[in-house]
Amino acid sequence: MRNKHNLDDFTHEETWRIFRIISEFVEGFEMLSKVEKAISIFGSSRMSPVNRYYKLAEQTAYLLAKEGYAIITGSGPGIMEAANKGAKRAGGLSIGLNIQIPQEQKPNRYVDTILEFRYFFVRKVMFVKYAKAFVIMPGGYGTLDEFTEAINLIQTKRIPEFPVVLLGKNYWQGLINWLKDIVLKVGNISKDDLNIFTLVDTPKEVVSVIKKFYGKS
């Protein structure tokens, strides 16, 4: 017996989600296209304000905002809060791209412009499309996801090259050693692929790497 398709019940079908996805893209494009230049900063939501990396994130965002960059984060607590706080303290534009997840992440109080997303992949497009650089602070799976997707997109030339800066040598050095000693050695990446990102240890170095890439002193 053939199943009858109820045309009046199409809002419950998977295809109906397409309209929600389109609306998120449209809202994101319309809002962020007004931003002349921005930098996306990523890191753990679990860092407290007394943590060293929280303070480094705040100072990094402060210095970048002083250079005229808007700061984009995931709008949550921890490193995201620190970066939004630094941008706001510098008088820069502080943007948060909030994700709707079961744990209900609430935007931090330092966000000036907030966009809400249900779909991670739409949100990730916004982080990349409107960023002049990525600054990757210490974090967990989500931070690693943003980092590896960015360097993969650059490696495969799906997006133009831009600075991807890892901040925190003590935190990231083990990952870099693994890439060099294991991944590179067995031939899964090339030596040039290791130049897609830069490892630094201070907020001033972050600013220096980005300015050098764009030919500024």
C-alpha positions in Angstrom: 0.0 0.0 0.0 1.4 3.4 -1.0 1.9 6.1 1.6 -0.1 9.2 0.9 1.9 12.5 1.2 -0.1 15.1 3.1 0.6 18.4 1.3 -0.9 20.4 4.2 1.7 18.9 6.6 4.9 19.9 4.7 6.2 22.0 7.6 7.1 18.8 9.4 9.3 17.6 6.6 13.1 17.9 6.5 12.9 20.1 3.4 11.1 22.8 5.4 14.3 23.4 7.3 15.8 24.9 4.1 13.8 28.1 4.7 15.2 28.4 8.3 18.7 27.8 6.9 18.2 30.5 4.2 16.9 33.0 6.7 19.9 32.5 8.9 22.2 33.1 6.0 20.3 36.2 4.9 20.2 37.7 8.3 23.9 37.0 8.9 25.0 38.4 5.5 22.9 41.5 5.9 24.2 42.3 9.3 27.9 41.4 8.9 28.3 42.9 5.4 28.2 46.3 7.1 31.3 45.5 9.0 34.4 46.8 7.1 37.0 44.5 8.7 36.8 42.0 11.6 38.7 39.4 13.3 37.3 36.2 14.7 38.6 35.0 18.1 38.0 31.5 19.4 38.7 29.8 22.7 37.3 27.8 25.6 34.0 28.9 27.2 35.4 27.4 30.5 38.1 29.9 31.2 37.4 32.1 34.3 38.4 35.8 34.5 41.3 35.0 36.7 42.8 32.6 34.1 45.9 33.8 32.3 44.5 33.1 28.9 41.3 35.0 29.6 43.5 38.0 30.3 45.5 37.4 27.2 42.3 37.2 25.1 41.0 40.5 26.5 44.3 42.3 25.8 44.5 40.8 22.3 41.0 42.0 21.4 41.7 45.4 22.9 44.8 45.9 20.8 43.1 44.6 17.6 40.1 46.9 18.2 42.5 49.8 18.6 43.8 48.9 15.1 40.2 49.4 13.8 39.1 45.8 13.7 35.7 44.6 14.9 35.9 41.5 17.1 33.7 38.5 16.4 33.2 35.7 18.9 30.8 32.9 19.7 29.2 35.3 22.3 29.5 32.9 25.2 31.5 33.0 28.4 35.2 32.4 29.0 37.6 33.4 26.2 34.6 34.7 24.1 33.6 37.0 26.9 37.2 38.2 27.4 37.5 39.0 23.7 34.2 40.9 23.6 35.2 42.7 26.8 38.5 43.8 25.3 36.9 45.1 22.1 34.3 47.0 24.1 37.0 48.5 26.4 38.8 49.8 23.3 35.7 51.4 21.9 35.5 48.8 19.1 32.6 46.9 17.7 32.0 43.8 19.7 30.0 41.1 17.8 28.6 37.8 19.1 27.4 34.9 17.0 25.4 32.9 19.5 24.5 29.2 18.9 21.3 27.7 20.2 22.3 24.5 22.0 20.7 22.3 24.7 22.9 23.9 27.4 21.4 27.3 26.4 24.4 29.5 25.9 23.6 33.1 26.8 25.4 36.0 25.2 27.9 37.7 27.4 27.3 41.2 28.6 30.1 42.7 26.4 28.4 42.0 23.1 27.1 45.0 21.2 25.7 43.2 18.1 24.2 39.7 18.5 23.1 37.2 15.9 21.4 33.9 16.9 22.0 30.7 15.0 20.4 27.2 15.2 22.8 25.7 12.7 26.5 25.4 13.4 27.5 25.3 9.7 25.7 28.6 9.0 27.4 30.2 11.9 30.8 28.9 10.8 30.4 30.5 7.4 29.9 33.9 9.1 33.1 33.5 11.2 35.1 32.8 8.0 33.4 35.1 5.5 33.8 38.3 7.4 37.1 37.7 9.1 40.5 39.2 8.1 42.1 36.8 10.5 41.4 34.0 13.0 43.0 34.2 16.5 42.9 30.7 18.2 43.1 30.8 21.9 43.4 27.7 24.1 40.1 25.7 23.9 38.5 22.3 23.4 36.8 20.4 20.6 34.9 23.5 19.3 38.0 25.6 19.1 39.9 22.8 17.4 37.0 22.4 14.9 37.2 26.1 14.0 41.0 25.9 13.7 41.2 22.8 11.5 38.4 23.9 9.3 40.0 27.2 8.6 43.4 25.7 7.7 41.7 23.1 5.6 39.8 25.7 3.6 43.0 27.6 3.1 45.0 24.5 2.2 42.4 23.4 -0.4 42.1 27.0 -1.7 38.4 27.2 -1.0 38.9 30.6 0.6 41.6 33.2 0.2 44.6 32.9 2.6 44.4 35.0 5.7 46.3 34.9 9.1 45.5 32.0 11.4 47.2 32.7 14.7 47.5 30.3 17.6 48.2 32.1 20.8 49.8 30.2 23.7 52.9 28.2 22.9 52.7 26.0 26.0 49.2 25.0 25.2 49.6 24.4 21.4 53.1 23.1 21.1 52.1 19.5 21.6 49.7 19.7 18.7 52.4 21.3 16.5 54.9 18.6 17.4 52.3 15.9 16.5 51.7 17.6 13.1 55.4 17.7 12.4 56.5 14.4 13.9 53.6 12.2 12.8 51.3 13.8 10.3 54.0 15.4 8.2 56.4 12.4 8.5 53.8 9.9 7.1 53.0 12.3 4.2 49.5 13.4 5.1 50.4 17.0 4.9 53.2 18.9 3.1 55.8 21.1 4.8 54.2 24.2 3.3 50.9 23.3 5.0 52.6 24.0 8.4 53.0 27.6 7.2 49.3 28.2 7.0 49.2 29.1 10.7 51.5 30.9 13.1 52.2 30.2 16.7 52.8 33.1 19.0 52.8 33.8 22.8 51.7 37.5 23.3 48.9 39.8 22.2 51.5 42.1 20.6 52.8 39.3 18.4 49.2 38.5 17.3 48.8 42.1 16.1 52.3 42.1 14.5 51.5 38.9 12.4 48.3 40.3 11.1 49.7 43.7 10.3 52.7 42.1 8.5 50.3 39.9 6.4 48.4 43.0 5.2 51.6 44.9 4.6 51.4 47.3 7.5 54.3 48.3 9.7 
